[in-house]
Every structure is written in C-alpha cells, then in structure tokens.
Amino acid sequence: LAHTLGVKQMIVCVNKMDDKSIQYSQERFNEIKHEVTTLLKNLGYKPEERIPFVPISGWEGDNMIEKSPNLPWYTGPTLVEALDNLHPPKRPTEKPLRIPIQDVYKISGIGTVPVGRVETGIMKPGMHINFAPSNIESEVKSIEMHHVNLSQAGPGDNIGFNVKNVAVKDIHKGYVASNLADHPASQAESFEAQVMILNHPGKIYSGYTPVIDCHTAHVACCFTELKQKMDRKTGEIVEENPEFIQKGDACLVTIHPMKPFCVETFTDFAPLGRFAVRDMKRTVAVGIIKSVVHKQEEGKVVQQAHEKKVPKATGGEGGDTRNSTGIKKLDNHNNDVKRKNDKQQHHHIAQ
C-alpha cells in the first residue's frame, strides 16, 4: 500500500525488545530484520541503502530518544535521530493551485467560507478562483488559519477563505479550488489508473462500480475497461485485456465517474492522483492515476457566443431594443392564441 501510493522514505521500528521472551536479544532482532528486509525487497524497496531498523521499547523508553544501555550491541541511530535524518519533501509552491474542499461554512458578518488544505501552489487574497467540477468562479476576499489573517497560504496550510457572491449550497465537500489564471482544475470525464487489489473476496470484471475516495471526494465510479494486468513488483505487462482481476493483482483500468468528479494525474498533483477503492465497508484496492480525460466545457462556450450575438440583433452597442420588445409581445400573443385554441379543442372533445 505504501509503495503503491508513493511512500519513498521509511523507518522500521522493532518494538517490545524488553519482553520477557526476548530480553533485548540481538538474534531475535536480526531474525525480524531479515524477514522484513525480504518483504520490502519484494515490494521494490531497497532496505540496505535507505531504511534504518531501530530496536526500541516504547514501554521502557529504550532507544526512543537516548541510547539504551540494554542494547549495547546496537550502534545505529535512536528513533528520534532516525526521524531527524529523513529528508523533508519539497513543498510544491511552484505548481498551480489546488485546494480540495473539506467543508463549507456560512459565518455571519463574513459570508461563505470554504475550508481545506492547500496541496499545491499559493493562494492570495484578491485571487480569482474556480471551483471544479461545477466551474463556479469567485474572488478570494480573505484567508485565515487558526483565526489569524494570512497574506498568502502555501502547501500544507489548513485554511478557511472567504469568497464573494457564492452561496454555501453551491460548493460541496470534494470540490477543488484552483487559480482561474493558472491551469484551473476541471471535471474529469474519465481517467486511467493503475489499481492494486488488496482485499476483495471475489473476481472483478469490467462494469464493477465501487466508491472511490480521492482527496476529500467520495464518488461512485465504474471500471469500464480492464486494459493490462501487470506484475506489481516489476511493472511488466502480464496480460492484455484480462477478463477479470482479483486479490493480489495490479491492473491498468479505465474508470468513468458516475457523478461530476475532479482528479489529476499522480505525477502532476500527487494528493489528487491517488485514491482508495471502497466496497463492502472496507478498502478493497488502491490506485494512482496515470492520465485524465477532462470534460469539454461546450455549454459554457455556446452560452458566451450567444451572449455576444444578442447586441447585434438589437441594434448594437447602446442600440435600439424596441425590435426585441416587439418580438417578445408577438410571441406572447401567439402563445395566448394557442392556449385559447387548445382550450376550445378540449371542450369539443369533452362534449
């Protein structure tokens, strides 16, 4: 699960070294280390190079913060030292803004306040933003974190931000806020994902429709095509267009959301590109998104084009609107005549 979702750094703690059956035994520690090392190698990790094994006792506090006299044979770092040796990930401030919405509040005197964690990019007051997948546009009035106003918010910040002219009912959990001027997020029509089946009791065929949990969204999605079954250790293709997949399999799958859904590729926006597959009240699979087909905004383009043509038909900029008023009156008259004729026809039929 960790390897599939992109966890690259790891510390293995061997706990309960103070147990009466162990008594801080180096032999038992080495036995466990060998077994876990073999498991991690099979998954694709390199334990010898990057993963420290730390014997500890949480109950006694051995090797947690300071070196323990009960483990004289161990020369590696303590747990705290191993944590300090991890390389902090680079915050993706240079990427376009993405904020999955966790909740939306209406605060008296302030207005509509969506709440969420900044995953990538930077948000500033005055920024024009877009909420996908509904494509609602607004402007950020202010940003707060822990009741403190911010001049800007970056990745990792859990913020609430006030938006203009948007009702609470128009924004929902699972929407994604993005900068309208810099690669705004949009609705996904379909996406391809590498899925690993963890805990499903039966066989999964095309047409399988579980619930997918991705960032803060929970949406039912259909596995419309099983494209390639792969070796989960090496990534090599084992079978093209398999009839079914089951527990332990990894497969490239085409997925269609049953409701409007906003996702991104794992390489571009990792937090919006990994997901869990939920069925029967448990996680049956996990996956990462390889590519996304975004839905075209045809209705929006047509609407804008229609709005531009209206002034020409009514006399141009600041022109005469009497023509359109006359057409409306004529349409109303025709509708009245039609209703009168229909009423007479129904009366004759009744007779």
Buried (B, 14 or more C-beta within 10 A) or exposed (E): EEBBBEEEEBBBBBBEBBEEEBEBBEEBBBEBBEEBBEEBEEEEBEBEEBBBBBBBBBEBEBBBEEBBEBBEEBEEBBBEBBEEEEEEEEBBEEBBBBBBBBEBEEEEEEBBBBBBBBBBBBBEBEBEBBBBBBBBBBBBBBBBBEEEEBEEBBBEBEBBBBBEEBEBEBBBBBBBBBBBEEBBBBBBBBBBBBBBBBEBEEEBEBEBBBBBBBBBBBBEBBBBBBBBBBEBEEEEEBEEEBEBBEBEBBBBBBBBBEEBBBBBBBEBBBBBBBBBBBBEEEBBBBBBBBEBEBBEEEEEEEEEEEEEEEEEEBEEEEEEEEEEEEEEEEEEEEEEEEEEEEEEEEEEEEE
